[in-house]
Amino acid sequence: MKRALLAVRWVLLNILVMLVSLPTVLEAEQVDTYQKLQERAPVIKEEKKQNIIFDSSYEYSFVSIGARRIHWKLLSSRLMYFIRGQIPYLELNWHERDRVTDLTLAPGGYFQIGKTALHLETGFGLDTDYIYRFQTTVDIEHPIYKTLYWKVGSRYLHYESGDIFLIAPGLTYYFRDHYLTMNYGFSLTEARGDAHWGSIRANVVLHERFHVYVGSAIGERLFDISPVYANKQGGYIIFTGFNFNVFSNVKARAGYSYSEERPNFIKRSIDGGLTIRF
């Protein structure tokens, strides 16, 4: 009888551990670090015949969390419209992690005010399990000397488990059609303190129709897999890819990234996308 009772307790304890650990796995990559490292604001330029832009991308990731082997998927679609030199947009993101799906909807826009470029966005999670319920993004870029620009990015994310505040000042240097951008990131996670990281990205134009980019990020809480303090979550991301102008109004892209985060997280991702102007 005692053995049977102990066996039942052991089974119940394991079920409880699984139920407690599952949300931790699903809350991974709270700030979508790699997606933000890839993102660059489009050059704001008035177009007479091609004012509508549709952009769609897909990322497939092989994820290891300890002994677990799972897959993450991200399908992102954005519809943009040029109006008087400004670019409002609507973005829809479909996330799947270990067969659990979340949706986010994000209206936003890129705006030019004199020499200052401004990016504003508000995001809403739709019946979410691990993605934010609400987020706001504000990015500012302004020239300080010729083709050297300073910029500041900030973000607030609200989750069921708490809030995250991020700020990332940086510099971007444009030379001919190329650019190099560097950022320092600081985040504050409710009840778990602050984290710090740095990132760098270079975009090189090998041909007017073919661009190559490469970059890296290193620091704390890049994915935030385990609910521990930042000094136990050090990691890095390495990514590369290319953009190819298939036609004057069609651009294709593809990329790859490799990421690690302590104590036991590895992510390998391939992604591709298509941009069409109407």
C-alpha positions in Angstrom: 0.0 0.0 0.0 2.8 2.4 0.9 4.6 1.6 -2.3 1.5 2.3 -4.3 0.9 5.6 -2.5 4.6 6.6 -3.1 4.2 5.7 -6.8 1.0 7.9 -7.1 2.8 10.8 -5.4 5.8 10.4 -7.7 3.5 10.5 -10.8 1.6 13.6 -9.5 4.9 15.3 -8.7 6.2 14.8 -12.2 3.0 16.1 -13.7 3.2 19.2 -11.5 6.8 19.8 -12.6 5.8 19.5 -16.3 2.9 21.9 -15.8 5.2 24.4 -14.0 8.0 24.2 -16.6 5.9 24.4 -19.7 5.1 28.1 -19.5 8.8 28.8 -18.9 9.6 27.1 -22.2 6.8 28.9 -24.1 7.8 32.4 -22.8 11.1 32.1 -24.5 12.4 35.0 -26.8 10.2 37.5 -25.2 11.8 40.5 -27.0 12.2 38.8 -30.5 15.8 39.8 -30.5 16.8 38.3 -33.9 13.8 39.8 -35.7 14.7 43.3 -34.3 18.3 42.9 -35.3 17.2 42.2 -38.9 14.8 45.1 -39.2 15.8 48.3 -40.9 13.5 51.2 -41.6 12.9 51.7 -45.4 14.2 54.7 -47.1 11.4 57.2 -47.1 11.0 58.4 -50.7 7.9 59.5 -52.5 6.8 57.1 -55.3 4.4 58.1 -58.0 3.3 54.7 -59.2 4.3 52.2 -56.5 2.9 53.5 -53.2 1.7 50.1 -51.8 4.3 47.7 -50.4 3.6 44.1 -49.3 6.3 42.4 -47.3 6.1 38.8 -46.1 8.7 36.6 -44.4 9.0 33.1 -42.8 11.4 31.8 -40.2 11.8 28.1 -39.3 13.9 27.4 -36.2 15.4 24.2 -34.8 15.4 24.7 -31.0 17.1 22.7 -28.3 16.3 23.4 -24.6 18.2 20.9 -22.6 17.3 17.4 -23.9 14.2 18.7 -25.6 14.1 19.2 -29.4 11.3 21.4 -30.7 10.6 23.7 -33.6 9.6 27.4 -33.7 8.0 29.1 -36.7 7.3 32.7 -37.4 5.2 34.0 -40.4 5.2 37.8 -40.6 3.3 39.9 -43.1 3.3 43.7 -43.4 1.3 46.0 -45.6 2.8 49.5 -46.1 1.5 52.6 -47.9 3.5 55.7 -48.9 1.5 58.9 -48.3 3.1 62.3 -48.5 6.5 60.9 -47.7 5.3 58.9 -44.7 4.8 55.1 -44.4 2.0 53.8 -42.1 1.7 50.1 -42.0 -0.2 47.1 -40.5 1.7 44.0 -39.5 0.4 40.5 -38.6 2.6 37.9 -37.0 1.8 34.2 -36.6 4.0 32.4 -34.1 4.2 28.7 -33.5 6.4 27.1 -30.8 6.2 23.4 -30.0 2.7 23.3 -31.7 1.3 26.2 -29.7 0.2 29.1 -31.8 0.0 32.9 -31.0 -1.0 35.9 -33.1 0.1 39.5 -32.8 -1.3 42.5 -34.7 0.8 45.7 -34.9 -0.1 49.0 -36.5 2.8 51.4 -36.9 4.6 53.7 -39.3 7.9 55.3 -40.4 7.8 59.1 -40.4 10.3 61.8 -41.6 10.3 65.1 -39.6 12.9 67.3 -41.1 16.2 65.3 -40.8 14.8 63.1 -38.0 13.4 59.6 -38.8 10.8 58.3 -36.4 9.4 54.8 -36.1 6.3 54.2 -34.0 4.5 50.9 -33.4 1.8 49.4 -31.1 1.3 45.7 -30.9 -1.5 43.5 -29.5 -1.4 39.8 -28.7 -4.5 37.9 -29.7 -5.4 35.2 -27.2 -1.7 34.7 -26.3 0.1 31.8 -24.5 3.7 33.1 -24.6 3.9 36.3 -26.7 3.3 39.7 -25.2 -0.3 40.9 -24.7 0.6 44.5 -25.5 3.8 46.4 -26.7 4.8 49.9 -27.8 7.9 50.7 -29.8 9.5 54.1 -30.4 12.7 54.5 -32.5 14.4 57.8 -33.4 17.3 58.4 -35.8 19.0 61.8 -36.5 22.3 62.8 -38.2 25.0 64.2 -36.0 27.8 64.6 -38.6 27.5 64.2 -42.3 26.5 60.5 -42.8 26.9 59.5 -39.1 23.6 59.1 -37.3 22.7 58.6 -33.6 19.6 56.6 -32.8 17.6 55.5 -29.7 15.2 52.6 -29.7 12.8 52.0 -26.8 10.2 49.3 -26.2 7.7 48.3 -23.5 6.2 44.8 -23.4 3.4 43.6 -21.2 3.1 39.9 -20.4 0.9 38.0 -18.1 4.0 37.3 -16.0 5.1 40.9 -15.8 6.5 43.9 -17.8 9.7 44.4 -19.7 11.2 47.8 -20.5 14.0 48.2 -23.1 16.2 51.0 -24.4 18.9 50.7 -27.1 21.0 53.7 -28.1 23.3 53.3 -31.0 25.1 54.8 -34.0 24.7 54.2 -37.8 27.3 55.1 -40.3 26.3 55.3 -44.0 29.1 55.2 -46.6 27.9 55.2 -50.2 25.1 52.5 -50.4 26.6 50.6 -47.4 26.0 51.1 -43.7 27.3 49.9 -40.3 25.2 50.1 -37.2 26.1 49.4 -33.6 23.8 49.3 -30.5 24.0 49.0 -26.8 20.9 47.5 -25.2 19.5 47.7 -21.7 16.4 45.9 -20.5 14.6 45.8 -17.2 12.4 42.8 -16.4 9.9 43.1 -13.6 11.0 41.2 -10.5 14.2 39.9 -12.2 16.3 43.0 -12.6 18.3 44.4 -15.5 20.2 42.9 -18.4 22.8 44.3 -20.9 23.9 43.4 -24.4 25.5 44.8 -27.5 24.9 44.3 -31.3 26.6 45.1 -34.6 25.3 44.8 -38.2 26.9 45.6 -41.5 25.1 45.8 -44.9 27.2 45.7 -48.0 26.0 46.4 -51.6 28.0 44.0 -53.8 25.8 45.0 -56.8 22.9 47.4 -57.2 20.6 44.4 -57.1 22.5 42.2 -54.5 23.0 43.2 -50.9 24.7 41.1 -48.2 24.3 41.6 -44.4 26.1 40.1 -41.4 25.9 40.8 -37.7 26.1 39.6 -34.2 24.7 40.2 -30.7 26.2 39.2 -27.4 25.1 39.8 -23.8 22.4 38.9 -21.3 18.8 37.8 -21.7 18.7 37.8 -25.5 16.0 35.1 -25.4 15.1 34.9 -21.7 14.5 31.1 -21.6 14.9 30.5 -17.9 13.3 32.8 -15.2 16.7 33.5 -13.6 18.8 36.6 -13.1 20.6 38.0 -16.2 24.2 37.1 -15.1 23.2 33.4 -15.6 21.7 34.0 -19.1 24.7 35.1 -21.1 24.5 34.2 -24.8 25.1 35.3 -28.4 23.5 35.5 -31.8 25.3 35.3 -35.2 23.4 36.0 -38.4 23.9 36.6 -42.1 21.8 36.8 -45.3 21.2 38.6 -48.5 18.7 40.7 -50.4 18.2 40.3 -54.2 16.2 42.7 -56.4 14.5 40.2 -58.7 12.7 43.0 -60.6 12.4 46.7 -60.0 9.4 46.1 -57.8 10.2 42.7 -56.4 12.9 41.9 -53.8 13.7 38.5 -52.3 15.8 37.7 -49.3 17.2 34.7 -47.3 19.1 34.4 -44.1 20.5 32.1 -41.4 21.2 32.5 -37.7 22.8 30.6 -34.9 22.1 31.4 -31.2 23.1 30.1 -27.8 22.0 31.1 -24.3 23.0 29.7 -21.0 22.3 27.4 -19.4 20.9 25.1 -22.1 19.4 26.9 -25.1 20.5 26.5 -28.8 18.5 27.9 -31.8 19.3 27.5 -35.5 17.1 29.4 -37.9 16.6 29.8 -41.6 14.4 32.5 -43.0 13.2 33.9 -46.3 11.1 36.7 -47.5 9.6 38.6 -50.4 8.8 42.3 -50.9 6.5 43.5 -53.6 5.6 47.1 -54.6 2.4 47.9 -56.4 
